[in-house]
Amino acid sequence: MPVWIDFLLLQIYIYCGHKKRGEEMPSKKMGRPPSDKPKSELIRVRADQEILSKLNACTEKLKTTRSDVIRKGIEKVYDELQK
């Protein structure tokens, strides 16, 4: 039985990977499309247990991530400073 499985896998591999000489393989678009504002910067913050529990309560209430709650908080403080 294992011989048949190996043979079938080999045939599938040969079929999927076969291309004619000079013929280009079609490019596949995989993954998410690129973002307009990529979030590539990482910020580490120290917090005590009280702040962490408040953050977790906000994430549960808003059904979102910690990062989103922190971003919203920064936007709110920034908007208040602009007034």
Backbone as a ProteinNet text record, in pm:
[ID]
protein_1_A
[PRIMARY]
MPVWIDFLLLQIYIYCGHKKRGEEMPSKKMGRPPSDKPKSELIRVRADQEILSKLNACTEKLKTTRSDVIRKGIEKVYDELQK
[TERTIARY]
80.9	0	85.1	189.3	270.8	333.5	361.9	421.6	324.7	196.9	97.9	83.5	82.9	70.1	189.4	311	431.2	426.7	380.5	373	273.4	158.1	56.8	106.7	174	227.5	332.1	415.2	516.8	450.7	344.4	274.7	210.2	150.7	89.4	195.7	310.5	420.4	470.6	487.4	536.9	435.1	307	202.1	195.1	198.8	185.8	309.4	424.5	547.6	596.7	526.8	572.3	538.6	635.7	611.1	697.1	651.8	726.7	841.2	943.9	1059.9	1020.4	1060.9	1030.4	895.6	817.5	684.5	694.1	637.3	642.7	526	553.9	449	360	229.6	141.9	170.2	173.7	198.9	69.2	77.6	-39.9	-28.1	-136.3	-138.6	-187.6	-100.3	-136.4	-126.9	-203.6	-198.6	-288	-273.2	-354	-294.4	-379.4	-325.3	-249.8	-150.9	-74.5	-163.3	-133	-211.3	-162.8	-253.5	-215.3	-128.7	-159	-83.5	-34.1	76.5	122	162.4	127.3	159.7	286.2	400.3	526.6	605.7	567	640.3	585.4	676.3	638.7	673.2	577.6	598	577.3	673.8	659.8	629.5	531.8	488.1	486.2	536.7	526.1	394.7	325.1	196.7	183.7	117.4	91.7	-34.5	-65.2	-177.6	-311.2	-325.4	-450.3	-477.1	-373.9	-388.3	-415.6	-346.3	-365.5	-507.4	-561.6	-699.2	-799.9	-771.7	-859.3	-853.4	-733.7	-717.4	-792.7	-780.7	-852.4	-1002.9	-1050.7	-1194.8	-1242.4	-1161.8	-1198.5	-1204.3	-1108.6	-1107.3	-1229.2	-1269.2	-1386.9	-1514.8	-1526	-1645.6	-1658.9	-1546.1	-1547.6	-1531	-1500.3	-1475.5	-1370	-1255.7	-1145.5	-1014	-903.5	-772.8	-716.1	-613.8	-544.5	-485.6	-428.2	-366.7	-468	-588	-691.7	-734	-746.6	-784.5	-676.1	-550.6	-439.7	-435.9	-455.4	-457.4	-569.7	-688.9	-802	-771.6	-705	-667.5	-570.3	-473.5	-377.1	-447	-537.1	-612.6	-696	-757.6	-842.3	-758.3	-645.4	-558.2	-505.4	-466.3	-414.6	-520	-643.9	-753	-780.3	-774	-794.6	-683.9	-563.9	-452	-461.8	-527.5	-540	-644.5	-731	-838.1	-784
-120.6	0	126.9	138.9	261.9	292.7	188.2	210.7	287	253.8	323	469	492.5	630.3	713	657.5	729.2	756.1	657	673.8	783.8	784.3	886.8	1025.8	1037	1166.6	1215	1122.4	1157.6	1206.1	1135.9	1176.1	1313.2	1339.6	1470	1577.9	1551.2	1646.9	1677.6	1575	1594.9	1674	1641.5	1710.8	1858.6	1887.8	2025.9	2109.3	2047.5	2122.6	2125.5	2059.1	2049.3	2175.7	2223.6	2334.8	2315.6	2369.6	2357.7	2457.6	2426.7	2513.4	2650	2757.8	2892.9	2943.4	2856.1	2894.3	2937.7	3052.5	3101.7	3047.3	3023.1	2977.2	3097.4	3076	3187.3	3230	3360.5	3409.5	3407.2	3355.5	3349.8	3457.8	3527.1	3628.7	3560.8	3557.7	3490.6	3589.2	3564.5	3648.4	3770.5	3855.9	3978	4082.3	4170.1	4279.2	4376.5	4447.2	4540.8	4653.2	4695.7	4798.6	4937.3	5035.5	5174.3	5228.6	5185.4	5226.7	5101.9	5044.1	4921.6	4949.1	4856.3	4869.6	4789.6	4848.5	4776.6	4812.6	4918.9	4961.4	4890.4	4847.8	4777.9	4865	4880.9	4961.4	4869.4	4868.5	4791.3	4888.5	4853.3	4940.8	4860.3	4920.5	4858.2	4901.7	4806.7	4837	4753.9	4811.3	4734.1	4649.8	4568.2	4475.5	4548.7	4662.5	4738.9	4789.2	4847.5	4897	4781.1	4670.6	4554.2	4499	4496.2	4446.3	4543	4673.8	4771.7	4754.6	4731.7	4710.5	4585.5	4478.8	4355	4373.8	4451.6	4478.9	4556	4651.7	4728.7	4638.7	4547.8	4459.8	4367.5	4319.4	4232.8	4310.1	4429.9	4511.6	4554.6	4594.7	4641.9	4529.8	4409.1	4293.8	4327.8	4372.6	4410.3	4368.3	4409.3	4370.2	4477.1	4439	4534.9	4648	4611.5	4712.7	4816.5	4771.8	4865.6	4959.8	4907	4991.4	5095.8	5054.7	5148.1	5254.2	5213.2	5310.6	5411.8	5363.7	5454.8	5552	5502.9	5589.9	5697.9	5662.1	5760.8	5864.8	5820	5913.9	6008.9	5956.9	6039.6	6146.3	6107.6	6203	6306.7	6261.4	6353.3	6454.4	6408.4	6499.4	6602.3	6561.7	6655.1	6760.8	6721.8	6815.5	6917.2	6880.6	6969.4	7077.4	7062.8	7160.7	7288
0	0	0	81.6	81.2	-54.1	-134.2	-266.3	-354.6	-350.7	-432.2	-390.7	-260.1	-211.7	-255.2	-241	-284.9	-434	-512.7	-656.7	-693.5	-627.3	-656.2	-619.1	-505.4	-465.1	-564.2	-613.3	-712.7	-841.3	-884	-1006.2	-990.2	-874.6	-849.6	-849.1	-787	-782.9	-922.6	-1003.6	-1140.8	-1221.7	-1207.3	-1281.5	-1242.5	-1112.9	-1067.6	-1097.8	-1098.7	-1117.7	-1261.5	-1352.1	-1489.8	-1568.5	-1643.1	-1735.2	-1858.9	-1968.7	-2092.8	-2092.3	-2167.7	-2174.3	-2230.2	-2162.3	-2204.9	-2157.2	-2101.3	-2053.5	-1907.1	-1875.5	-1738.5	-1658.4	-1530.9	-1440.9	-1406.9	-1398.5	-1361	-1216.4	-1195.4	-1059.8	-980.9	-859.8	-774.2	-669.5	-648	-543.3	-416.1	-317.1	-193.7	-78	24.3	142.4	130.7	228.4	230.9	137.4	84.8	4	94.5	38.9	120.9	175.5	296.8	364.1	324.6	329.1	302.7	415.5	537.4	655.6	728.1	685.2	751.7	896.2	983.3	1125.7	1152.8	1122	1132.8	1258.2	1326.5	1446.4	1569.3	1655.9	1778.4	1897.8	1988.8	2109	2229.1	2319.5	2443.4	2555.9	2637.9	2746.1	2875.3	2981.1	3113	3175.5	3236.9	3300.7	3427.1	3526.9	3648.7	3627.8	3724.4	3711.6	3698.4	3763.8	3757.3	3615.9	3553.4	3415.8	3320.7	3342.1	3255	3266.3	3386.3	3402.2	3339.7	3347.6	3281.6	3129.9	3078.5	2934.1	2890.4	2966.9	2932.8	2939.9	3036.8	3046.4	2923.6	2878.1	2758.1	2635.2	2622.5	2505	2504.3	2621.7	2628	2597.6	2651.9	2631.2	2484.7	2423.2	2284.7	2182.6	2230	2141.9	2036.8	2084.9	1997	2062.4	2004.5	2056	2147.8	2221.5	2307	2223.4	2110.9	2024.2	1979	1941.8	1897.5	2010.2	2131.5	2244.6	2270.1	2264.8	2287.2	2177.3	2051.5	1941	1960.1	1999.6	2022.1	2135.3	2240.3	2352.5	2309.8	2227.9	2178.5	2092.7	2005.2	1920.5	2006.3	2111.7	2198.1	2270.8	2325.7	2393.2	2294.8	2176.5	2075	2034.2	2011	1974.4	2083.5	2208.1	2319.8	2324.7	2293.3	2294.3	2179.2	2071.6	1956.7	1977.7	2077.6	2102.4	2162.8
[MASK]
+++++++++++++++++++++++++++++++++++++++++++++++++++++++++++++++++++++++++++++++++++

